[in-house]
Amino acid sequence: MASSKPLRASELLAMRKRAVFRFIGLQVALAAGLSVGILVAMSGLHAYSFFAGALASILPNLYMAWRVFGHAGTQTAKDVVRSFYRGESGKLVLTAILVSAVFIFIKPLASGAMLAGFGMAIMSHWLSPLLLNK
């Protein structure tokens, strides 16, 4: 029977980092694909409103991933916790700023489509176990 060596911490971290960024790429692809479908089925207004809402959720996720996985190598437990707290607080602030900016600066805006895009990006996290466990 062949035994496999356990992964080193840096190898495990690299695998998780790739999985997280692959998931964010999937979110962008899903949002873009649905936006194209909305463009065909409804209108350009609804399509870009949907995509803007999705990006208002996805971009903060990208920031969080960068804060948590943006360092090289492994870190002490204290530094990992600090990275998560900074990432999460920055993500919440960035989400509030982006959602507000969409409502303030994008005119005309289909608010229902924008909120649907935002909700789709949040609900797509249910797909993350499929990608993060590989």
N, C-alpha and C positions, 0 to 999 in steps of 0.2 A: 504494500500500500504506500503510495507516494504521500509524503507529508509536505504541506506548503508552509513556508515561513510566514510568520505574522508580519503585517505591514509595519514599516516604521512610521513614526508620527508625521514626518514630512511627506511621505508617500500618501498617507491617508488624507492629509490636508490638501494635497494637490488634486486628489480624486474628487474631494468634496467641492473644491474651488471650481473645477471644470464642470461639475454637475450643476452647481448654482448658476454659473454664467450661461450654461446650455439652457437651463430653465428660463432665464431672462430672455434669451434669444427666442425661445418658443413663445413666450408671452408677446414679444414684438411681432413675430410671424403670425400668431393667432389674431392679434389686433389688426394687422395690415390686411390679412385675408378677409376678416369680417368686414372691414371698412370697404374693401373692394366689392364684396357682396352687397353691402348697403348702398354703395354708389350705383350699382346696377339695378337694384330693386327699388330704391327710393330716390335719393338725390345727392348731389355733392355736398350740400349743406349738412345733411344728416351724416354723411360719411366722414367729413373732416371733424365734425363735432364729436362723433364716436371715437375717432382716433385721438383727438386731443384729450378726451377724458381718460382713455386708456394710457396715454403717455403720462398724464398727471399721476397715475399710480405706478407705472413701470419705472420711470426715472428715479423716484425715491428708492425703489427696490435696488436699482443699480448702485445708488449711493451707499445703501446699507451693505451690499455685497462688497463694494470696494473698501469700506471701512473695516469690515470683518476679515476679508481675505486679501486685502491689498498689501500686506506685509510679506516679506520673504522669510520662509522658514517657520519654525515654531516659536511660540511665545510662552511666557509664564502665565499661569492661571489668572493672575491679577491683570495682566495686559489684555488677555482675551476678554475678560469681563468688561474692562474699560472700553475695548473696541466695540463690544455689543451695545453698551449703554450709549456711547457716542453715536454709533450708527443708527440705533433706534430713535434717539432724540432728534438727530438730524433728519431722519426719514419722516418723522411726524411734522417737523417744521417745514421741510421741503414740500410735503404733500399739501399742507395748508396753503403755502405760497403758490404752488402751481395750480391748484383748483381755483383759488381766488384770481390768479392771473388769467386763467382761461375765461372765467366769467366777466372779468373787467375788460380784457383786451381783444378778445375774439368776437367780432360783430360782423354779421349776424351769427347767432349760435342757437342750435337746436338743443335746449337744455336737457330734454329727455334722452336724446341720443348721447349727449356728453356723459350724463350720469350712467347710462347703460354701458358705455365704454369703460368708465371708471369701475363699475360693478363687475364687469366681465374680467377685468385685470385682477381684481381682488379675488374673485371666485376661481380664477385659474390656478390659484395656489393649491386647490384640491388635487390638481394634477401633479404637484411636486413629488409626492411619494413614488410615482412611477419613474421619474427621472433621477431622483436623488438616491434611490436604493440600488442603482446600477453601478 
